[in-house]
Amino acid sequence: MIIAEQVREAIGRGDFAPGAQLHEAQLAQQLGVSRGPLREGLQRLTQEGLLLAIRNRGLFVVQLTPDNVRDMYLAREAVERCAVSVVVDRAPVAAADALEPVLAQMRRAAEQGDAREIGECDIRFHAALVAQSGSERLVRLHSTQVVEARICIHSLGSTSEDEMHRVHEHRAIADAIRAGDGDLAVELLRRHMADAVEELLVIAPTPDGAAGASG
């Protein structure tokens, strides 16, 4: 659905911040569509979990609350662990080769201090990894998580040290896959996502509106 895709991309770009309310009339005017098709598109995004419908208040972009962050990464890890197991069993070297262009882009972005591009490379790396599984359903599941992943990744602060650390983390995952070491690749993936969750929990708002704390 084109309308759903347009709003999904806008959320991923940060046009609508986490927790922001979407106003149907304004959005319909911006997109040049009628309210009926717009509602259908927004309902689809609500079913995907990107939007939250609050009775008598309206629709809001999902917030990075501690519970949401944990649940987002729980789902991502489940899909990607499965993908790693498949690629290691089938064609680990070919899968690792497919990750090399993204790793090269990520390193260049880190050297240039381009935090946003590193975030985009991070997303492309994981999408490429899942694509190498050859499973249409895994790819479809992962594609619905990409916008949430983009919200999370671009919410993280970054320093030059952090940026290079992310390059090394992804390099280690790719190297483990190339070596056919599925157990190591899964463990590195788990640690990578656990680190992201820990950082996000520090900035995630708690029910009282304050920033949360890890642990």
C-alpha positions as CSV (number, residue, x, y, z in Angstrom):
1,M,0.0,0.0,0.0
2,I,1.6,3.2,-1.2
3,I,0.2,5.5,1.6
4,A,1.5,3.1,4.3
5,E,4.9,3.0,2.6
6,Q,5.1,6.8,2.5
7,V,4.2,7.2,6.1
8,R,6.5,4.4,7.1
9,E,9.4,6.0,5.2
10,A,8.7,9.4,6.9
11,I,8.8,7.8,10.3
12,G,12.1,6.1,9.4
13,R,13.6,9.4,8.2
14,G,12.6,11.0,11.5
15,D,10.0,13.3,10.1
16,F,7.8,12.1,12.9
17,A,9.6,11.6,16.2
18,P,8.9,8.7,18.6
19,G,5.8,9.6,20.5
20,A,4.6,12.2,18.0
21,Q,0.9,12.4,17.2
22,L,-0.2,12.0,13.6
23,H,-3.1,14.3,12.6
24,E,-5.2,12.8,9.8
25,A,-6.4,16.0,8.2
26,Q,-2.9,17.5,8.1
27,L,-1.3,14.3,6.9
28,A,-4.0,13.8,4.2
29,Q,-3.3,17.3,2.9
30,Q,0.5,16.7,2.9
31,L,0.1,13.4,1.0
32,G,-2.6,14.7,-1.3
33,V,-5.0,11.8,-0.5
34,S,-8.5,11.5,1.0
35,R,-9.1,10.5,4.6
36,G,-10.4,7.0,3.7
37,P,-7.3,5.6,2.0
38,L,-5.1,7.3,4.6
39,R,-6.9,5.6,7.5
40,E,-6.4,2.2,5.8
41,G,-2.7,2.9,5.5
42,L,-2.4,4.1,9.1
43,Q,-4.3,1.0,10.3
44,R,-1.7,-1.1,8.5
45,L,1.1,0.7,10.4
46,T,-0.8,0.3,13.6
47,Q,-1.0,-3.5,13.0
48,E,2.8,-3.5,12.3
49,G,3.3,-1.8,15.7
50,L,4.8,1.5,14.3
51,L,1.8,3.4,15.4
52,L,-0.2,3.3,18.6
53,A,-3.9,4.1,18.7
54,I,-5.0,5.7,22.0
55,R,-8.7,5.8,22.5
56,N,-10.1,9.4,22.4
57,R,-6.6,10.8,21.7
58,G,-5.5,9.6,18.3
59,L,-2.6,7.9,16.7
60,F,1.0,8.2,17.9
61,V,4.4,7.0,16.6
62,V,5.6,4.2,18.8
63,Q,7.9,5.4,21.7
64,L,11.2,4.0,22.7
65,T,10.0,3.0,26.2
66,P,12.0,0.3,28.0
67,D,9.4,-2.4,27.2
68,N,9.2,-1.4,23.5
69,V,13.0,-1.4,23.1
70,R,13.3,-4.8,24.7
71,D,10.5,-6.2,22.6
72,M,11.9,-4.7,19.3
73,Y,15.3,-6.3,19.8
74,L,13.8,-9.6,21.0
75,A,12.0,-9.9,17.6
76,R,15.0,-8.7,15.6
77,E,17.3,-11.1,17.4
78,A,15.0,-14.0,16.8
79,V,14.9,-13.4,13.0
80,E,18.6,-12.7,12.6
81,R,19.7,-15.6,14.7
82,C,17.7,-17.9,12.5
83,A,19.2,-16.2,9.4
84,V,22.7,-16.7,10.7
85,S,22.0,-20.4,11.3
86,V,20.8,-20.8,7.7
87,V,23.6,-19.0,6.0
88,V,26.3,-20.8,8.0
89,D,24.8,-24.1,7.0
90,R,24.3,-23.2,3.4
91,A,27.0,-20.9,2.1
92,P,28.9,-19.0,4.7
93,V,31.6,-17.7,2.4
94,A,29.1,-16.3,-0.1
95,A,27.1,-14.7,2.7
96,A,30.2,-13.1,4.1
97,D,31.2,-11.8,0.6
98,A,27.7,-10.2,0.3
99,L,28.4,-8.3,3.5
100,E,31.8,-6.9,2.5
101,P,30.5,-3.9,0.4
102,V,28.4,-2.8,3.4
103,L,31.3,-3.2,5.8
104,A,33.5,-1.1,3.4
105,Q,30.8,1.7,3.4
106,M,30.5,1.6,7.1
107,R,34.3,1.9,7.6
108,R,34.4,4.9,5.2
109,A,31.5,6.5,7.1
110,A,33.3,6.0,10.4
111,E,36.5,7.5,9.1
112,Q,34.6,10.5,7.9
113,G,32.7,10.8,11.2
114,D,29.3,10.4,9.4
115,A,27.2,9.0,12.2
116,R,24.0,9.0,10.2
117,E,25.5,7.0,7.4
118,I,27.0,4.5,9.8
119,G,23.4,4.0,11.1
120,E,22.2,3.4,7.6
121,C,25.0,1.0,7.0
122,D,24.2,-0.8,10.2
123,I,20.6,-1.4,8.9
124,R,21.8,-2.5,5.4
125,F,24.2,-5.0,7.0
126,H,21.5,-6.7,8.9
127,A,19.1,-6.6,6.0
128,A,21.8,-8.1,3.7
129,L,22.4,-10.8,6.3
130,V,18.8,-11.8,6.4
131,A,18.5,-11.7,2.7
132,Q,21.3,-14.2,2.4
133,S,19.1,-16.8,4.1
134,G,17.1,-17.0,0.9
135,S,13.9,-17.1,3.0
136,E,11.2,-14.8,1.7
137,R,9.3,-15.0,5.0
138,L,12.4,-14.1,7.1
139,V,13.0,-11.2,4.8
140,R,9.4,-10.1,5.0
141,L,9.5,-10.3,8.8
142,H,12.7,-8.4,9.0
143,S,11.5,-5.7,6.6
144,T,8.7,-4.8,9.0
145,Q,11.3,-4.3,11.7
146,V,13.6,-2.0,9.6
147,V,11.8,1.2,10.5
148,E,11.8,0.4,14.2
149,A,15.5,-0.4,13.8
150,R,16.1,2.9,12.1
151,I,14.3,4.8,14.9
152,C,16.4,3.0,17.5
153,I,19.8,3.3,15.7
154,H,19.4,7.0,14.9
155,S,18.4,7.7,18.5
156,L,21.7,6.5,19.8
157,G,24.4,9.1,20.4
158,S,27.7,8.6,18.7
159,T,31.4,9.5,19.1
160,S,34.3,8.6,16.8
161,E,35.2,5.8,19.2
162,D,31.6,4.4,19.2
163,E,31.5,4.6,15.4
164,M,34.7,2.5,14.9
165,H,33.5,0.1,17.6
166,R,30.3,-0.5,15.6
167,V,32.5,-1.3,12.5
168,H,34.5,-3.8,14.5
169,E,31.4,-5.5,15.9
170,H,29.9,-6.0,12.4
171,R,33.3,-7.1,11.0
172,A,33.5,-9.7,13.7
173,I,30.1,-11.1,12.9
174,A,30.9,-11.3,9.2
175,D,34.2,-13.0,9.9
176,A,32.6,-15.6,12.2
177,I,30.1,-16.3,9.4
178,R,32.9,-16.7,6.8
179,A,34.6,-19.2,9.1
180,G,31.4,-21.2,9.4
181,D,31.3,-20.7,13.1
182,G,27.6,-20.3,13.7
183,D,27.8,-20.4,17.5
184,L,30.3,-17.5,17.6
185,A,28.3,-15.5,15.0
186,V,25.1,-15.9,17.0
187,E,26.9,-14.9,20.2
188,L,28.5,-11.9,18.6
189,L,25.1,-10.9,17.2
190,R,23.5,-11.3,20.7
191,R,26.2,-9.1,22.3
192,H,25.8,-6.5,19.6
193,M,22.1,-6.2,20.2
194,A,22.4,-6.4,23.9
195,D,24.8,-3.4,23.8
196,A,22.3,-1.4,21.7
197,V,19.4,-2.3,24.1
198,E,21.5,-1.2,27.1
199,E,22.3,2.2,25.5
200,L,18.7,2.7,24.4
201,L,17.4,2.0,27.9
202,V,19.4,4.9,29.2
203,I,17.6,7.3,27.0
204,A,14.2,5.6,26.8
205,P,11.4,7.5,28.6
206,T,9.8,5.7,31.6
207,P,6.0,6.0,32.2
208,D,6.6,9.2,34.2
209,G,8.2,10.8,31.2
210,A,11.8,10.7,32.6
211,A,14.7,9.0,30.9
212,G,15.2,5.4,32.0
213,A,18.2,3.6,33.3
214,S,19.8,0.4,32.2
215,G,19.8,-2.6,34.4
